[in-house]
Amino acid sequence: MLPFVRVLLLLCISEVLLVDESNFKKCDQSGFCRRQRKIGPRTSPYVAIPNSIEIRSNSILIDVRNTRNDVVFVVEFNAIEDSTSRLRIREKNPLRPRYEVDGALVGEPKLQNLNIASKGDGGFVAAFEDKRVAVAYKPFRVDFQVGGITLVTFNGQGLLEFEHYREKKEAKVEEVKEENGEEEEEKQADDEEGHKEENEEIKRSLQEELEKETDDNGNEQKKEEEEEEEEEERDLWEESFRSHHDSKVHGPSSIGVDIAFPGSSHVYGIPEHADSLNLKETTNEGDPYRLYNLDVFEYELNKRMALYGSIPFLMSHTARRSVGMFWHNAAETWIDISRSANNNNADSQGDVESQRDGDSGGGVQTSTHWISESGIIDLFVFFGPKPADVLRQYSALTGRSPIPPMFSLGYHQCRWNYNDQDDVESVNQGYENMNCPLDVIWLDIEHTDSKKYFTWDGQRFPDSVKMLNHISSYGRKMVTIVDPHVKREGGYRIHEEAQSRGYYIKNSAGDGDYEGSCWPGSSSWPDFLNPEVRDWYSSKFQLSEYEGSTPALFTWNDMNEPSVFNGPEITMHKDAKHHGGWEHRDVHNIYGMLHLQATAEGLVRRSNGRLRPFVLSRAFFAGSQRYGAIWTGDNLAHFDHLAASVPMLLSVGIAGLPFVGADVGGFFKDPDEELLRRWYQAGAYQPFFRGHAHLDTRRREPWLFSKDTQKVMREAIVARYALLPYLYTLFYVSSQNGSPVMRPLWFEFPEDTETFGIDDEYLIGRDMLVKPVQSAGTEYLSIYLPGSGVWYDQDDYKKYSGGERITLSTSMTKIPVFLRGGGIVAKKLRIRRSSTQMIHDPYTLYVSLDNEGKAAGLLYVDDGQSFDYRDGKYLLRSFEFKDKTFTSTCAVGHQSSSYETSSYIERVIIIGLANAPTSVRLSASPVGEPLNFLYNANAQTLVIKKPGVNVASDFKLTLN
């Protein structure tokens, strides 16, 4: 980059280092949000038409009329396999089609029979499994029930509002004033204008006198209401924000409804927000939570403002039941949350029981108000009853994260930017000199030729293939950034192909390419809504197309919200046109996911479908988990951002996207050594582990710090690599049932009410609890250990009882990690330079006994890189300890699978064993071979040395 351009870029970035919230809309600056939000609890004007009921195969349909304007809608109910219900509302006779999200679901849901169980004058009840969907006619309302208990109520407060498409009435629409302060053009005067003004003045005088004699306040209120109505009328057909104009040629199209959870005071999900895990009330002050993918520099904490990703999934949890919902809509969405006494469902069947189903038996209710700019109402309800059941049901619809390649679970070293090939080699050698594991080195935008993606800067990286092959010889990979914006420059092949084939998103008129500004300057954006464009884009990752790449190169999708520097809210204009004629407002939140999909599929095609891809994306939506990992964006090097990363990652995980992480050390600003130590300790126990930094920060490679800090950073990275077998197994389990790898305490301990508000500690899988140090100068931590069982400190095996809060000393070298009694965790303890060097290393098994002297666990093994596991080339080992015997067998249902490995069991450590055995025998043969062991009476720990059995073999260890 030319020096003066680089300086200008840095100056521009420094201007926005502290997020300027005026760049982003508040609800009252968004016409549709303002209109919907001002609707309060009411008797709903929407009524069902009883004689319109239609029963089809696996569907029940009924017409619903808005009594204010006689517009009719069709409501469709479906029952889906595994305790899931679906409700859709569409206009019956729309002027034009409304967008229905395509791409978030893995396919058409598998339906099951839905029958009308009863019908009366006031409504009907549909039934499937043991579930009931109770529909009231007047006003229209739906209760989702189990055993007579209402779990979810739809339109209980009457907030349903569906803005139908309509013809524009020109005479009633005034022009919107521009932000620059220019006045609107006045209406043409007629010959009698002067007389009218005189008459109006007389009327005003008389009216003022009348107001003084009657009710001043009432008339003033009426005047304000009229002004608001005029403002709303303008917002229906066009709208401006700052200097940006939204033509809104189709007029108003928003949807909104209240969805309540009787008996519940805790709701979670709807990422991404820099806020607490348990969602806060929004109706008393401030804005609703917003879902609208945006590029937000240096975001602030404890805010409901939109960030980079959006998943409109929410879970309600009580001590007795969990229930979930998915709002299947890709448009800008706002969600209000309120908590109140459960008095809004007094006529709901089973309401008395629902009030008893709360966290503490009280009659509490959490109400949510969902507001989207366009689309249809498409609601999925997941009946649970446990958190894991809800995630299984939800992920069956939107897909599950495939098993990632093993290297992607290792440590990633990144910054904006490593300068050239020599710099990359110096980073690689630095880790070699430290004897510290590393799997991936990343390159940001400066590696390209003038910000043209799929290219290399020929001066900085004159032989990228040689560089990649050299890094690969250490068992390591590299990642380059490929953003969605394409530089508009003649001679740039990607641009010329996209332009000539009509692959770009179009402007609002539809007669030209949409143009905006991003890193390269003037740019356009491929229309990933078009399958043909996605296919074309995927082809660009072929080695013959991406010159200078090799199979060791993987991809980073950034700026794909999409970020448009000169656009409204630093994103794309809503009236831009996509494939199919849809406006960008309809599809905004899914754009980044479609970019991620095209990238991931390109990497798979590069290997002819043999090797797994790795892609990191900043923007995401429901379904992104099928294609890659995400991270929490441009955080700061502050302890409060370290603390905030935990609830942020937990929120994304429970919304079905398990491969998540935060920039370790903070992206902006320079961390001190204490913060850096603590962040590495935390990051080592989170799904995605990457150090990353802004180009204006000091370098952060471990060897640049004090010896003590180097030691802590290296120990954290080494601990991560030891944990890879356990993490890899968790990702396998997630691929089967959608469970998060990093999960809240209540996910595994749903009846422990103490866990419901905890978001500063978390579980990795079911068997490991982590409490990061999240503030400077911390010497002691208060830690809650959930459940009624036992926990063991990972470092000294000290035993603690569950259901208690303990205080633990935390030296600068310690992060509190606990092993759950009853679990078995597999690790690999030999230090290698990368994960690929560990593939045949031996295992150490940590067996943590519960109060009954039992434990169980799984270990998943495959080649770590290919899709061969889909053809049965893998191992799933089931471990169990009971009656003083440890057994290893093939997991039930997986006997036909197989995978050859030289890895063996090097040692078994049994924690919480009260008495030393006299002998330990390996029963892999009829005789039973005696093994060496060491028992520590103080720690109540038995170390069985070198069983030496191949991990694929069945065997027993018997304690005598």
N, C-alpha and C positions, 0 to 999 in steps of 0.2 A: 504494500500500500504506500502511495506517495506520502511523504512526511506531513504536508499541510492537510491532506485529507484525513490522515490518522488523527492529527490534533483536533480537527473539526469534529470528527466522530466522537472523540473522548469528551469534548466540550458539550456536545449534544447529549451524550449519555449522562454526564454529571448534572445537566439541567434537570433530569428526571429521576435522580437517585432516590429522592424522597418522593413517594408516589403522590401525584397530584390528583386528588379525588375528583376535582372538577372536570377531569378528562373523561370521567365515567358517570353514567346516568344514575340518578336516584329514582326511586319509584315514581315520585311526583313529577319527574321530568320525562317519564315514559307514558304516553297517552293511554295505552291499553292497561298498564298496571294501575295508573291512577283511577281510571274508570272502574276497574274491577274491585280495587281495594276499598273504594268508598261505599261499596255495597255492604251493608251490615246484616246481622241476623234478621230474617224476615220470613213471612209465609211465602214459600216459593211460588212464583207465577207459572211454573212448569207443572203440568198435570198429564198423567198418562191416560190414554184412551182405551178403556177396557175391551171394547169389541174389536180392537186392532191386533190382538195377540195372534202371533203366528208361530207355530211350532214346526221347526225344520229338523233335519238330522243333526243332532248334537247342538242345536241352537234354539233359543227362544227370542223372538223379536216383538217389540211393542212400540207403537207410536206415542210420542210425547209432544204436547202442544204448549208453546209459550202463549199464555192467555193475554199478554199485553199487545202482541202483534199478529197472533194466529200463525206464526211460523211453526211448521211441524218437523220433528226430528225422529229418527229411528234409533231405538236403543236395542242393542244385541247383547245377549248373555251367552257365554260359553263356559263349559266345565272342561278343565285341562287335566291330563293325567298327573297324579301326585299332588292332590289337594290344592289345586290352583283354580281360581275363577277369573273370568275376563268380562269386562263391561266396555262396550264401545257406543259412542253417540255420534251420529252423522246427520247432516242435513238431509231431509227426505228428497227435496227437489232443489238442489243447489244451482245457482247460476253458473258455477264452474266447479270443477273438482277441487277438493281440499287435499293437501299433502298428507300422506300416511307413511310413516317412517319405514324405510326399506334398508336393511343392513344390520340393524341392532340385534335382531333375533337370528338364531341359527337356521331357522326354517319355519314352516308352518307348525304351530303347536299341535301336539297330539291330543285330540279331543276325546272326551268320554261322554257317556249318556247324561243328559240333563233333562229331568222330568219335572212337570208341575205336580207337586205333592198335594197342594190344596189351593183353593181359589174362593174368594168371597167378594162382597160388594166393595171392600176397601182395598183389595189388592190380591196378590197371589204369592205363593212360596214355591220356589224351584229347589230341587234337591239333587245332590250327587254325593256319593260316599256317605259320610255322616254329616255333611255340610248342608247348610240352608242359605238360600239367597231370597230374602223377604222383600218384596216390592210393594210399596204403597202407591196408590194412584194419585190421590189429591191431598196435599201436594206430592209430587213425585219424589220418592226417596227409596234408598236401598240399604238394607242391613245384611251384612255377611255374618253368619252365625254358626256356632257349633254347640250342640247340646243345649239349645235354648239360650245360649249366651251370645250377645252381640259383640263381635270383635272389631268390626269396622262399620262405620256408618257413612254413607254417601248422600250428600245434600241434606243432612239433618238440620243445618242452620239456614237452609234456603239460599245459599250463595251461588247456586248453579246459574251461570250466565254464558250463553253461547251466542256470540255475535255472528249472525248469518250474513252471507254475502248478499249485497243489495246494489241497486243502481244508484249512481251518484245524482243527487238533486242539486244541480249547479247553483240554483238561486239561493240556497240556504247555506252555501259554503263560502266563507271568506278566505282570502289568501292569508297564508301564514307570514307573519313578520319575520324578516331576516335577523340573524343574531347581531349583525353589525349596526343595528339601531336605525336603519332606514325605515321610514314610515310607510305603511301600506298605501296604495293608491286609493284616493277617495272616490266614492261613487259619483257618477255624473249628476250634476244639479239640473233640475228642471226649472221652468219659468217661474214657478211659485215657491221656490226654495226659501226665499226671504220670509214669505208669509208663514210657511211651515215652521220656521225657526221661532217667529214671534208667538205662534200658537203653542209651540212646545214649551216656550218659556212661561207662558201663562199657566199651562197645565202643571209644570213643575212647581210653580209657586203655590197653586191651589193644593197640589198633592203634599207639599211640605207642611202646609198649615194643617191638613187633615192628619198627617202622620203625627204631628205634635199633640193633637187632640186624642189620638187613638193609641196605637202601639208602635212606638219608634223602632224597637228591637225587631219586631216581626217583619216590618217592611224592609229593614236593612238586611235581614236574613234572606228575604225574598230576592232583593237586588243582587246579593252575593251569589245566590243560587242561579239566577239568570245569567250572570257573568260567567259562572262556571260552565253552564250549559253551552254558552257561546264558545268558550275555550275548547270544550270537549268536541263540539261539532267540527271545529277546525282540525283537531287531532285525528278525526276519523279518516280523513282523506289525504292529508299531507302533514308532515311534521318536521321540525328542525331541531337540531341540537348543536349548539355553538354555530360553526359556520357550515354545517352539513345539512343537506336537505334530503328528506325521504319522501319519494313521490307517492307511495301507497296507492297505486293505481287501482287496486282491488278493494280499497276501503277497509273498514274494520273487520277483523276476523278472529278476535281473541276468544279464548275459552277460560272458564274458571269454575271452581266448585270447592266446597268444603268437604274434607274427609277426616272423620274423627275416629279416635281410638278409645272407646270407653274403658275405664278401669286402669288406664296407663298414664304414667307421668314421665316416662323416659322414651325418647325417640332418637334414632341415630341414622346417619347416612347423608344423603344428598351432597356428596362431595362435588366440587372442591372448595373449601373455605378454610381460612386460617382462624379457626375457632375451636371451641371445646367439642369433645366427642358427643356428649349428651347435648342435643340441640336446644338453644335458648329460646325463650319467648321473644317474639318480635312485635307484638301488637301494642305494647305499652309505649314504646319509643323506637325511633329509628326505622330502618327499612326492613323488608322481608329478606330472607336468604335469596340470593340470585344465582341462577344457573345460566351462564352465557360466556362461552369460552373467550377469554381476553388475555392479551399480553400486558401483564401488570408488573412494572419494574419495582423491585424492592417493596413488596407488599407489606401492609401493616397487619398487626395481629389483632385477634379478638374482633374481627370484622365479618360482616355477612356479605361483603361485596364479592362479585364474581371473580374467579381466577381462571386458570388455564383449561380446566376440564369440567365436565358436567355429567353426573350420573343421577338421573331422577328416580333413585331408589331409596326407600325409607323403611326402617324396621322399628316397630314398637316392641318393647320388652317389659314384661312383668315377671314376678317371681313364679308365676304359674304358667305363663304362655308367651310365646313370641309370635308376631304376625308381621308380614311385610307387604309392601305395595311398590309397584313400578308404574310410573307415569310415562307412557311410551310416546314421547314427543320430543322433537329435536329443535324446536324453536326456543327463543328466549323465554325463560320461566322464572317466576318469583314464587316463593313459598313463605307464607306467614305461619307462625306457630303460637298457639296460646294454650294455657292450662287453666282449668276451671273445675268447679263442682260439676258432677255428671248429672246435670238437670235438663239437658237439651234432648235427652232420649227417653223422656218419661213415658212415651207411648210405644217404646220399642219392646218387642217381645224379649223376655229374658233379661230386662234391664237390671232387676234387683240382683240377679246372679252376677251380671257383668260388674256391678259396683263392688262385689265381694272379691273380684278377681284382680284387684289392684295390688300395688307393691306392699301396702300396709293395711289393706282392708278398707281404705277410705273410698269415697265416691268421686274420685278424681277422673278427669278426662283430658286427653290431649287432642286439640283440634288443629288441623292444618288447612290452609287455604291455598290451593294450587292455581296459578294464573299463567297461561302461555299465550304468546302473541298470535299463533296460528295453528293449523292442523285440526285434528279431531280429538275428542276425549277417548283415550284408549288406556284403560286401567286394568292392571293385573293385581289380584290379591292372593297372597301366599299364606296359607292357614297354619304353617308350622307343624307341630307346636313348639319345637325347640329352635334356638338360633341356627343350629346346623341344618335343621330341616328346611328352614326358610331359605338359606343359601343354596341348598341342593335344589329346591324348587325353582328359585330365581335363575340359577346358572343353567338349569336344564333348558331354559328359554333363550338366554342371551349367550350361552356358551361358556366353556371353562378354559382356563389357561392351559395350553399344552405344556408338556414337560420342557423346560428351557434347556439349551445346551449347558453342560456343566461349567464351562469357562465363564458363562455370564453370571454365575453365582460367586465367582471369585472377586478379587479387588480390582477396581478400575481407576486408573490415574488419568485425570483430565484437567485441562485449563483452556481458557481462551487467551492465547493459543500457544502451542509449541511451535517454535519459530521455523525450524527447517529439519532436514534429515539428521544433521549432526545433533541437534537438540533432542530429537527422538531417541537417538542412540545413547546420548548421555543419561537420559531418564532410565532407559532400559539397563544401562550399566550400573547406575546408582543403586537399583534394587539388587542387582547381582552382588555389588560390593557389600551391601547390608545383609546379604543372605535372607532377603525378605521376599515372600511370595508376591507375585503380580501376574494378572492374566490379560489385561487390556490397557493399551495406550490410545488416547483419543486425540483427534484433530478437529478443531473448530473451523470457522468460516475462512480463516486466513490461509488455509492450505490450498484453496482453489485459485484458479486463474480469474481474478477480478470478480469474485463472488458468483461465478458460473459453476453450478453444481455438476457433478460427474466430470470435473476437470481437476487438474493439478497446476499449481504455480510452478512453472518450469525452472525458475531460478532457485526457489527454496527446496523444491522436491524434484530434482532433475531425474531421479531414477526411483520412482515410488515402488516399482516391483522389487528391486533389489532391497529396499528398506523393509518392505513387507515380508519378504522371504527371510531376511535376517532376524526380524522380530519373531517370526514363526518358528525359527530354528530353536528358540528357547521355550517353545510350547505356548507362546503368547499370540494374541490377536491384536488387531487394530480396528478402530471405529472412525469413520469420517461422517461429517454432518451433511445431510441432504435435505434442505428446506423446500417447502412447496413453491415458493415464489420463483419465477424464472425471469432472468434478466432479458430485457427487450433490446437485443443487440444483433445486428446483422452479422452473419457468419457463425453465430452460436447455434450449433446444430439442434439442440433441444428446443430452443425458441423457434427456429425456422420450421421445424416439423410441427410443433404444437400450433403455430399460427396458420400454417398452410392447410392443416387438416381440421381447423376449427375446434381445437381441443380446449381452448381457454374459456373460462367463465366470461359471460358477455355483460356489457353495460346495461343500464336500466332500460334503454330503448331497444336493446337486443340487436342493434345493428353494427356493433363493434366490440372488440375485446375490452374487458374491464382492465383498466390500468391503475396502478397505485405505486406507492414507494415502499421499498424495503431495503435490506442491506445492499443490493446491487445498484440501487437507484430505481429508475423506471422499470416496473415489473408487471407481469401478469401471472395468473394462477390457473393451473390445469383444473378442469372440471371433473373432479373425481366422482361425482354423482353418475357420470357416464361410464358404464362398464368397459366400453371400448377405450376410453382414456386411461382407466386403471390398467388395462391390459398393456397398452402402449408404454405406460410409465414403468410397469414391472419389467418390461423387456430391456430397459435401460441399465439394469443391474447385471446383465450378462457380461461376462469378461470381455467379449468382443465389442460391446457397446461402451462400457465404463473402462476406458483405456487407462492402464496403470493400476488397475485393481487386481486382486488375487482372491482365492477362496478364504484367505485369512482376514479379509476386510468385511466389517459389518457396519451397521448404519444407525444414525441418530437423526430423528425427525424433530426439528425445532421449529418455532414460529408458525405452527400449523393450526392456530386457533381459527382463522388465519390472522396473522399480524400484518396490518397495513399502516405504515407510519403516518400517512396523511389521510387516513380514513376516520370515520366517526368512532370514537372510543378506541382508536388505534386498531380498528378492524375493518372488515369489508362493509360496504354500503348494503343495506338490507334489500334494496331494490335491484341489485345485480341479478342477472338471469342465469339459471342453470339448465342443464339437460332436462328435457321434459317440460320446459316452460316454468319451472318452479322458481320462486324468488329466493334469494339467499336467506331471507328472514325465516323461511320454512325449514331450512336444512343446516343452519349455521353450526349447531352443536355437534353435528355428525361429520362435518367436513374433515376435521383432524383424524378421526378414526378411519375414514376412507383413504386418506393419505397413508396412514400407517398400514392399512390392509394392502394397498398396492405395493408398498415397500417390502413388507414381509413376504408377500407372494413372489415378488421379484427375486428375493434371496433364495427362496425354495426352488424356483425355476432355474436359477444359476447352477444348482447342483443336480439338475434333472430330477428333482423331488427326493433326493437322498438325504440331504443334511438339513438340520433344523436351523431356522433363522434366529438372529437376535437383532431386535430393533428397539430403540428407546424413543418414546414420543412424549412431547410436552402436553399436547391437547389430547383429550380422550372423551369417550362417551360409553354408554352401555354397549358391551360387545368388544371393546378395545382389548380386553383380556385375551381374546383369541389370537392376537397378533403380536403382542410385545409387552414391554415394561413401560412404566411411566415414572416421572419424578416430580417433585413439588415445586419446581421452578426457581425463580430468582430470589432466594432467601438471603439473609444477612448473617454476618459473622458476629452474632450476639447470642448470649445464653438463652434469651427468651425465644429466639428462633429455633434453637436446639430443642427447647421444651415444646414449642408449638409443633415441631415435626412429628411428635408421637401421636397426638390426636388426629393430625392430618393423614398420616399413613394408616391409622386404624380405620378412619372413615372410608378411605378408598378400599381397603381390604374387605370390609364388611359389605361393600357395594359390589363385590364380585370380581375385583381386580387385585390379585394377590401379589403381583410382581411390582413392588413400589419401593421408593427410596427418596432420600433428600440429599442435596449437595452437602457432603461432609465438610465441615469447616465453615460453611456459609459461602455463597457465591460473591456477594458484595462485601467489600471492606476486608480488613486484615484481622484474623483472630489472634488473640494472645495464646501463649503456649498452653495455659490451663484449659481454655476453651477447646483448643485443637485436640488435646489429650482426651477430654471428656466426649467430644463428638466422635472420635474414632472408636472409643469404647462402645458408644451407643450404636454407631453404624455397623459395627461388626456383627450385631445381633438384629439386623433388619434385612428384609429380603433383597434389596438392591443396594450395593455398597460401592459408592463412587466418590472420590474426592474431586472437587471441581471449584474453579475460581475465575473471577472476572479478569480481563486482561490488564486492568488498572491496579491489580493487587500485587503484593509481593509473592514470589514463588514459594510453594509450600511442600515441596518434596521432603520426605522425612529427614534426610541427611542434612538439611539446611537449618535444623533446630538444635537445641542443646542435647547433650548425650542422654539426659533423663527423659526428655520428650521423645527423642528417637526411639528409646527403649519402649516407652508406653505405646507409641504408634505401631512399632513392629510387633509387640505382643498382641495388640488388638487384631492386626492383620493375620498373625499366626493362629490366633484363636478362631478367627473366621474360617480359615482353611481346615482346621481340625473339625469344625462343625459341618463341613460340606456334605458328608453322608446323611446326616440328619435333615439338613435343609433340602437336599435333593429328594429324599423320601417324602417330605412334606409337600413338595411341588407335585410329586406323583399323586399323592392322596388328593390334592387340590384338583388335579386334572380329572379325577374320578367323581368328586362330589361338590366341587366349588368352594370348599372351606378355605378361609384365609390362612396364609402362612403366619403372619403377624396378627394376633387377634386380641380383643379386649378380654379382661378377666371374666366378665359375665358370659362370654361365649361358651366357656367350658364349665362355669359355675353359675348356671342361670337362676338358681334359687337363692344365691347369696346376695342379698340386697345391698350389702356394703360395697359390692363391686360396681354397682350401676353407674356411679358418678366418677369412678376412677379412670383417669386417662393419662397418668404420668408413669404408669408401669404397664406391662403387657406380657402376653404369652407368645412364645415361638412354638407353634404346634400346641399340643396338649401337655407336654412334659417339661417345659422350660419357662421360667418366669424371669423377666428382666426388669430391673429398676435403674434406669440411667441416672447419673448425676447431672442435674440440669440447672445448677446455679453455681456461681463462683464462690470459692472459699468454703465449700461444703465439707464438713468433717463427719457429720452423722446424718443418716437418712432414716426416716420413718417409712416402713414398708408393710403393706398389708398382704398377708398370705391367705388366699381364699380357701374355702372348702372346709371339710371336717377331717381331712387326712393329714399327711405329714409332708414337709419340704426339707430339702437338704441344701446347704450352701455348697455351691459347686467347687469352691476353693478348698474348704477344710472339712466338708461333709458333716458339719454340725447340723443337728436335727432340730426342726421347729414344728410346732403344731399349726395346722390350718385354722382359719377363722380368727386369727389374732394379728395384731399390729406389733411389729418389733422395731427396735432401733438398732442400727448397724453402723459401725465405724467404717468410713470410706476414705482410705488413703488415696493418694493421687494415682496409684497403680491398680486400684480395685473398682470394678463395676459389679454391683450385687446381682448375681445370677443364681437361681435356685432350681434344683431338679425335683420334680414332683414324685412323691412316693407312689409307687405303682407303675412307673414308666421305665422304659429301656431306651437309651440313646446311644447310637453308634457314632464313633468318631474315628478319624485317621490322624495319628499324632506325629508322623514323620514330616519334617519340614522340607518342602520342595519349592522350586522356583515358580511353579504354576500348577493349576489343577490337572492339566493333561499329564504331568509327571507323576501324579498320585493314583492313577487309575487302577493299578495293580497292587497298591500298598495294602498292608494288613489293617484289620479293624481292631479297635478296642471298644468293648461294650460296657456301658455304665448301667447297672441294674439297681434301681432305687426302690427299696421295698416299702410297701404300704404297711398299715397297722396290722394286717393279717399275714405279713411276710410274703406277699405276692407282688409280681410285676409282669408287664407285657409290653411288647413293642413290635414295630415293623422295620424292615430295611429293604429299600428298593435299589436294584443295581442294573445298569445297562451300559452301553458303550459311551454314553455321555454326549453324543453328537448326532447320531443318525435317527431316522424314523424306523429303524429295524424293530424297535420295541413293539410297534403296531403289528408286526408279524410274529409276535410271541418270543422275541429274543431279549429276554429280561429275566431277572430273579425278583421274587417278592418273598422274603423270608419272614417267618413269624417266630418271634422269641417269647418264651414264657418261663417264669420262675414260680414254682409253688411246691410245697411239700419238700423243700430243700433240694429241688431238682431243677436245673436249667435245661430247657429243650429248644432246639432249633429245627423247624420244619418248614416245608413249602406252604405258603398261605393257602387256605381253602379257596378253591376255584381257580387256582393258578398252576395246577400241577402240570399242565401241558406246556407251560413256558419253560425256556431254558436259556442260559447264557454262560459261556465259558470264561472263566477268570482264574487268575492265579492268586487272587487275594485270599487271605486266610484270617482266622481269628487269632490275634496275637495275645490278647489278654481279656479277661472278664473281671470287672470290678463290681462286687456286690456291696451296696451301701445300705447300712441300717441292719446288719446281721448281728444279733445280740450275742451269739456265742460262736467260738471258733470251732470249725469241724476238725475231726481227727484225720480225715483224709478226703481227697477230692478225686473222683474217678471219671475218666472220659469214656463214655459208653458208645463209641462209634464201632466197637467190636464186641463180640459176646463176652470176652473176658473182662474188659474194663481197665483201661490203662491209668495208673496213678499219675497225678500231676503235682507239680510244685505249686505252693501257694504261700501267701503271707497274710497274716491276720493282725490288724491294728485294733486292740481292745478299746483304746480311748476314742477312736473315730468309728468304731464298730464297722470296720470295712475289711472285706476279704478280697485280695488280689490273686486271681488264678492265672498263673503264668503259662504262656505258650501252649494253649490247647492244640494249635497248629492245624486245625481242621479247615479245609476249604470252605469258604462262606456259602457255597452252593450245596453243601452236604447236610444231611440230617444228622444230628448228634445230641447226646445228653451229657450233662455234667452233674454228677450226683455227689452231694455233700453228706459224709458219714459222721 
